[in-house]
Amino acid sequence: MTRISTSIQYKKRGRCQETTSEEKDEATEKMTKIWSLALPWIVIVIASIAAAAFVSNSIETDSDINWSERSLTEGSSEHHRVHKPVYDENHAPLFPLSMSDRVGFTMAICGLMLAAGGGIGGGGILVPIYILVMGFSPKHGIPLSNVTVFGGAIANMILNTQKRHPLADRPLIDWDLILVMEPLTIAGALIGAFLNKILPEQLLTFMLVLLLSFTANNSLKKAIKMYKKESRILRQEGLKPDGTKESELTHISKQEEEEDMNQAGNELLEDMDLQEGESPGSGDRNVMMGDQTDAQQLQKILEEERKTPLFNVKVLVGLFIVVLAMNLLKGGGAFPSPLGIKCGSREFWIANGIIMGWIIFITIYIRNYLVKRNDVKERVGYKTVQGDIKWDARSTIIYPSICCLAGFFAGMFGIGGGIVKGPLMLAMEVHPGVASASSACMIFFTSFTATTSFFVFGLLDPRYGPVCFCIGFVATYFGQVGLSILMKKYKRNSYIAFSMGAVVLLSAIMMTVQSVLSIAEGEHHSSGGICGKES
């Protein structure tokens, strides 16, 4: 009997080792995909910072606004006391709507409805529309796209907070994912907004085209792979009417069968030990008490996850409020500080340092919280589902760092962040529905922060801004509802990935057209500097 027990234990240990090896291989493959996506982003960030450093140290006197007015120290001299909005274009009034405005708003609505399902905002489509069709300069078209994306983010939040996870009894939005990734995304957005004020439009457009072209290629490859996998599963199921749901039930059923088999195996081993003469003593009672405690903790975790985690929401709201308040208190080129802080002064940069310090503090606090929570989950035997991320010491550093790049692009290009965070989460093997909902939720925070920065800098048109906000809300709402109907009808989650890839690809094409036309016409829209254009 001892030999049988030992043999069973060896087999069980072998299966555990094999599973651990497979998990390591999957983790390695996942990280390879993520880094292949992130490395070009890092190159673009380094190039942007280098270009900004070069521009800030250049001096040209051939234009009304010379290069010295773009430097980081602008606004500290005496003649910069009077604040005036940077928005000074002679754009036509909003009403009555011109033909270009009608065409532009119609195209924006179509683009937003396409982007709604992927939860990626659609800023890359909106910027060319506002610039090429409606006649705004990039410096003002980008803020308008941001406020439009923000309106759509609110619509996505309203819809997604009512949805449930397709494979588990919890909300569709992954609040742990948002909690660990959003703080550094906001930090990146603030830095990117500064560089947007410094860099020339042609350089901004060129880097954006590079970013979107590479990201579109990766997104569409992922979407095609998912579509083929879904087609294979549907063929195996004989195209049953309830294909997707039945597949999920089958998956859950198999998990329950495996758990029953493991439990039966453990009971068999315990029976064999008792037959060998071992009686359950005080040590066994302690183990049973420990198991009971673990079971209670597991049940508590499951109960907590059935609802929206208020702790996560409170931390995010607290982070958001402090960043917003500091942004308004320090002022900017078009918004005088209520504390008398001059843009470009030492106090101005101290205030920005406080914002970054607060974000870093929250990031470290969140990381420790999630790592400890993950350790508890592993100890009590928490069962993950496909697409879940284990927030260990490594993942809580790598993923937020890469997400900081997405925030950087959001602030610098006015694209809402989701256009790169969506593909990033797909590379992380997050469930498409969860990726879309979580990305849209993060866009809510990022786009609001960037929009606030643009407002403070005086770049947001007060006439078109509210209209663009409403268009973003309505178009995104109906776009997401329409895609949800198609997904239920055809049982395919890959439509979300195709939505992401299509929006990124369309954005790359439209931004390329905008860049070529701008160069061909010899346009030059001068930068206003971080502190705007003041007199």
Secondary structure, DSSP 4 states (H G I P E B T S, - for coil): -HHHHHHHHHHHHHHHHHHHHHHHHHHHHHHHHHHHHHHHHHHHHHHHHHHHHHHHT----SSSS-GGGGSTTTT-SGGG-S---S----PPPSSSPPHHHHHHHHHHHHHHHHHHTTT---HHHHHHIIIIIT---HHHHHHHHHHHHHHHHHHHHHHHTT-B-SSSSSBSS-HHHHHHHHHHHHHHHHHHHHHHHHS-HHHHHHHHHHHHHHHHHHHHHHHHHHHHHHHHHHHHTTS-TTHHHHHHHHHHHHHHHHHHHHHHHHHHHHHHHHHTT----HHHHHHHHHHHHHHHHHHHHHHHHTS--HHHHHHHHHHHHHHHHHHHHH--SSS--TT-PPTTSHHHHHHHHHHHHHHHHHHHHHHHHHHHHHHHHHHHTPPP-TT-----TTHHHHHHHHHHHHHHHHHHH-STTHHHHHHHHHHTT--HHHHHHHHHHHHHHHHHHHHHHHHHTT-S-TTHHHHHHHHHHHHHHHHHHHHHHHHHHHT-SHHHHHHHHHHHHHHHHHHHHHHHHHHHTT-------TT----
